[in-house]
Amino acid sequence: MNKTLITTFLSILLLSPSLIAQDIDLSLSEAINRTLSGDTRVKSSQLSIQINEGKLKETQLERLPSFNLGASYTRLSHIRSTVSLGAASFDIDSNDNAYALKADLQYPIYTGFRIQEAINLAKEQVSNSALQLEVLQNAIRFETERAYWETLRAQKNVSMLKENLTLTKQNRNITQEKYKNGTVLKVDLLEARMRYDQAEMDLEAGITYEKKASINLADLINLTQTDGKFTEPLFSLTTDPYLIQMSQDLSLEELVNKALLNRPEIKSSNMAILMSETQKKIQEANLQPTVSFFGNYTYANPNSRVFLQSDPDFVGTWSLGVGINYDLGGLPSHMTAAKTSQTSINRAQVQRQQQENSIIKDVRNCYLSYTQLKKDLDHVKKMLGSAQENERVTKQRVASGTASDLDQLEASVLRLQREFAIVNKQIDLQIATADLLRATAIPMEIKP
């Protein structure tokens, strides 16, 4: 009975979706695409574009004429009137029922270009919201790239830390045997044990860091939950970290020029200036009169335009005209608004300069990090070559009896440390490359 319960419990435990680790093959491009397609911030920004597009359509439709249809019925009190024409007089009974059908048309011929400038402003708002979406996507793309590289770093570090633990364990065991034989001191044994203990701690820390990095990446690509339950992902990252490179070597000045030309932030700042200028034109248009064409058709019984209509009958009448309207009382307010719009333009220009300075600083910092890491990587690669040669020579010395197994292990650990440094520098370089591409708005190329 107990055995059956235990078996059942273990089966449930092992099959529970909240405890099963997902093993997911994931390339960098796939991670970026998944993040961009599922991020709620992107969806919200896309909806903002749709809203602005709807407002643009509303503004464009304001060009259509105003056309109103109306119908009415009025019950009037009865009145008898007496009309005298010289010696003769006669009585007229009022028509107690009034019916009317009306059609009114009004079309603004000239509005000081208010409508056209309002359409231009709506178009600019659509363009600006698209630029804001691009800014957001670039930030999310880099966030995903960093998370991807950090996860790959953690995986490779864990692999090397496991090898380091194996080497330090061998070193401890050999030192322990030598201590028993009296060929090493107790301090050597204590040092070997401490190295092993430290290697265990480093591996545990590396595994924890790998889990955290994987969870962060999974959260970005919407994999942290399955059926409402938390799932710990296990990624198989398929992008080689050595193949993400700048497509061409450019000088700092060239990179800054590219950034100032292509960064969506600077384009958005330029658009803000343009929107402020358009807003000023709208305010200045309010200083001009409005000329409108209007027309009316009335089909009524009685019709007010028919004098002394005695027979109850429907009569149709029409009218056409042109009118001008000039809001003199609103001139002070409109003039003040136009001046305020000029202040908004000045502010947008200052903010544009601030954005330019920020972009230049961003590119310089990214460029310095990128170039320094390239130099560092070349340096540690040379150090790895020396460590590999030292390991080879030590192996030959062990074979000839001029070096011990401990010397061989020391040489292997040194080689592993150099490999560890190279992997981390390579990952750092990938992150720096992605950051420089973001800062300069250069598309990332993942080489096959």
ZIDASUL-V933532 format. One record per residue. N is the residue number from 1. RES is the residue in three letters. SS is DSSP state (helix for helix, strand for strand, loop for the rest). Layout:
N,RES,SS
N,RES,SS
This chain:
1,MET,loop
2,ASN,helix
3,LYS,helix
4,THR,helix
5,LEU,helix
6,ILE,helix
7,THR,helix
8,THR,helix
9,PHE,helix
10,LEU,helix
11,SER,helix
12,ILE,helix
13,LEU,helix
14,LEU,helix
15,LEU,helix
16,SER,loop
17,PRO,loop
18,SER,loop
19,LEU,loop
20,ILE,loop
21,ALA,loop
22,GLN,strand
23,ASP,strand
24,ILE,strand
25,ASP,strand
26,LEU,strand
27,SER,loop
28,LEU,helix
29,SER,helix
30,GLU,helix
31,ALA,helix
32,ILE,helix
33,ASN,helix
34,ARG,helix
35,THR,helix
36,LEU,helix
37,SER,helix
38,GLY,helix
39,ASP,loop
40,THR,helix
41,ARG,helix
42,VAL,helix
43,LYS,helix
44,SER,helix
45,SER,helix
46,GLN,helix
47,LEU,helix
48,SER,helix
49,ILE,helix
50,GLN,helix
51,ILE,helix
52,ASN,helix
53,GLU,helix
54,GLY,helix
55,LYS,helix
56,LEU,helix
57,LYS,helix
58,GLU,helix
59,THR,helix
60,GLN,helix
61,LEU,helix
62,GLU,loop
63,ARG,loop
64,LEU,loop
65,PRO,loop
66,SER,strand
67,PHE,strand
68,ASN,strand
69,LEU,strand
70,GLY,strand
71,ALA,strand
72,SER,strand
73,TYR,strand
74,THR,strand
75,ARG,strand
76,LEU,loop
77,SER,loop
78,HIS,loop
79,ILE,loop
80,ARG,strand
81,SER,strand
82,THR,strand
83,VAL,strand
84,SER,strand
85,LEU,strand
86,GLY,loop
87,ALA,loop
88,ALA,strand
89,SER,strand
90,PHE,strand
91,ASP,strand
92,ILE,strand
93,ASP,strand
94,SER,loop
95,ASN,loop
96,ASP,loop
97,ASN,strand
98,ALA,strand
99,TYR,strand
100,ALA,strand
101,LEU,strand
102,LYS,strand
103,ALA,strand
104,ASP,strand
105,LEU,strand
106,GLN,strand
107,TYR,strand
108,PRO,strand
109,ILE,strand
110,TYR,strand
111,THR,loop
112,GLY,loop
113,PHE,loop
114,ARG,helix
115,ILE,helix
116,GLN,helix
117,GLU,helix
118,ALA,helix
119,ILE,helix
120,ASN,helix
121,LEU,helix
122,ALA,helix
123,LYS,helix
124,GLU,helix
125,GLN,helix
126,VAL,helix
127,SER,helix
128,ASN,helix
129,SER,helix
130,ALA,helix
131,LEU,helix
132,GLN,helix
133,LEU,helix
134,GLU,helix
135,VAL,helix
136,LEU,helix
137,GLN,helix
138,ASN,helix
139,ALA,helix
140,ILE,helix
141,ARG,helix
142,PHE,helix
143,GLU,helix
144,THR,helix
145,GLU,helix
146,ARG,helix
147,ALA,helix
148,TYR,helix
149,TRP,helix
150,GLU,helix
151,THR,helix
152,LEU,helix
153,ARG,helix
154,ALA,helix
155,GLN,helix
156,LYS,helix
157,ASN,helix
158,VAL,helix
159,SER,helix
160,MET,helix
161,LEU,helix
162,LYS,helix
163,GLU,helix
164,ASN,helix
165,LEU,helix
166,THR,helix
167,LEU,helix
168,THR,helix
169,LYS,helix
170,GLN,helix
171,ASN,helix
172,ARG,helix
173,ASN,helix
174,ILE,helix
175,THR,helix
176,GLN,helix
177,GLU,helix
178,LYS,helix
179,TYR,helix
180,LYS,helix
181,ASN,helix
182,GLY,loop
183,THR,loop
184,VAL,loop
185,LEU,loop
186,LYS,helix
187,VAL,helix
188,ASP,helix
189,LEU,helix
190,LEU,helix
191,GLU,helix
192,ALA,helix
193,ARG,helix
194,MET,helix
195,ARG,helix
196,TYR,helix
197,ASP,helix
198,GLN,helix
199,ALA,helix
200,GLU,helix
201,MET,helix
202,ASP,helix
203,LEU,helix
204,GLU,helix
205,ALA,helix
206,GLY,helix
207,ILE,helix
208,THR,helix
209,TYR,helix
210,GLU,helix
211,LYS,helix
212,LYS,helix
213,ALA,helix
214,SER,helix
215,ILE,helix
216,ASN,helix
217,LEU,helix
218,ALA,helix
219,ASP,helix
220,LEU,helix
221,ILE,loop
222,ASN,loop
223,LEU,loop
224,THR,loop
225,GLN,strand
226,THR,strand
227,ASP,loop
228,GLY,loop
229,LYS,strand
230,PHE,strand
231,THR,loop
232,GLU,loop
233,PRO,strand
234,LEU,strand
235,PHE,strand
236,SER,strand
237,LEU,strand
238,THR,loop
239,THR,loop
240,ASP,loop
241,PRO,loop
242,TYR,loop
243,LEU,loop
244,ILE,strand
245,GLN,loop
246,MET,loop
247,SER,loop
248,GLN,loop
249,ASP,loop
250,LEU,loop
251,SER,loop
252,LEU,helix
253,GLU,helix
254,GLU,helix
255,LEU,helix
256,VAL,helix
257,ASN,helix
258,LYS,helix
259,ALA,helix
260,LEU,helix
261,LEU,helix
262,ASN,helix
263,ARG,loop
264,PRO,helix
265,GLU,helix
266,ILE,helix
267,LYS,helix
268,SER,helix
269,SER,helix
270,ASN,helix
271,MET,helix
272,ALA,helix
273,ILE,helix
274,LEU,helix
275,MET,helix
276,SER,helix
277,GLU,helix
278,THR,helix
279,GLN,helix
280,LYS,helix
281,LYS,helix
282,ILE,helix
283,GLN,helix
284,GLU,helix
285,ALA,helix
286,ASN,loop
287,LEU,loop
288,GLN,loop
289,PRO,loop
290,THR,strand
291,VAL,strand
292,SER,strand
293,PHE,strand
294,PHE,strand
295,GLY,strand
296,ASN,strand
297,TYR,strand
298,THR,strand
299,TYR,strand
300,ALA,strand
301,ASN,strand
302,PRO,loop
303,ASN,loop
304,SER,loop
305,ARG,loop
306,VAL,loop
307,PHE,loop
308,LEU,loop
309,GLN,loop
310,SER,loop
311,ASP,loop
312,PRO,loop
313,ASP,loop
314,PHE,loop
315,VAL,strand
316,GLY,strand
317,THR,strand
318,TRP,strand
319,SER,strand
320,LEU,strand
321,GLY,strand
322,VAL,strand
323,GLY,strand
324,ILE,strand
325,ASN,strand
326,TYR,loop
327,ASP,loop
328,LEU,loop
329,GLY,loop
330,GLY,loop
331,LEU,helix
332,PRO,helix
333,SER,helix
334,HIS,helix
335,MET,helix
336,THR,helix
337,ALA,helix
338,ALA,helix
339,LYS,helix
340,THR,helix
341,SER,helix
342,GLN,helix
343,THR,helix
344,SER,helix
345,ILE,helix
346,ASN,helix
347,ARG,helix
348,ALA,helix
349,GLN,helix
350,VAL,helix
351,GLN,helix
352,ARG,helix
353,GLN,helix
354,GLN,helix
355,GLN,helix
356,GLU,helix
357,ASN,helix
358,SER,helix
359,ILE,helix
360,ILE,helix
361,LYS,helix
362,ASP,helix
363,VAL,helix
364,ARG,helix
365,ASN,helix
366,CYS,helix
367,TYR,helix
368,LEU,helix
369,SER,helix
370,TYR,helix
371,THR,helix
372,GLN,helix
373,LEU,helix
374,LYS,helix
375,LYS,helix
376,ASP,helix
377,LEU,helix
378,ASP,helix
379,HIS,helix
380,VAL,helix
381,LYS,helix
382,LYS,helix
383,MET,helix
384,LEU,helix
385,GLY,helix
386,SER,helix
387,ALA,helix
388,GLN,helix
389,GLU,helix
390,ASN,helix
391,GLU,helix
392,ARG,helix
393,VAL,helix
394,THR,helix
395,LYS,helix
396,GLN,helix
397,ARG,helix
398,VAL,helix
399,ALA,helix
400,SER,helix
401,GLY,loop
402,THR,loop
403,ALA,loop
404,SER,loop
405,ASP,helix
406,LEU,helix
407,ASP,helix
408,GLN,helix
409,LEU,helix
410,GLU,helix
411,ALA,helix
412,SER,helix
413,VAL,helix
414,LEU,helix
415,ARG,helix
416,LEU,helix
417,GLN,helix
418,ARG,helix
419,GLU,helix
420,PHE,helix
421,ALA,helix
422,ILE,helix
423,VAL,helix
424,ASN,helix
425,LYS,helix
426,GLN,helix
427,ILE,helix
428,ASP,helix
429,LEU,helix
430,GLN,helix
431,ILE,helix
432,ALA,helix
433,THR,helix
434,ALA,helix
435,ASP,helix
436,LEU,helix
437,LEU,helix
438,ARG,helix
439,ALA,helix
440,THR,helix
441,ALA,loop
442,ILE,loop
443,PRO,loop
444,MET,loop
445,GLU,loop
446,ILE,strand
447,LYS,loop
448,PRO,loop
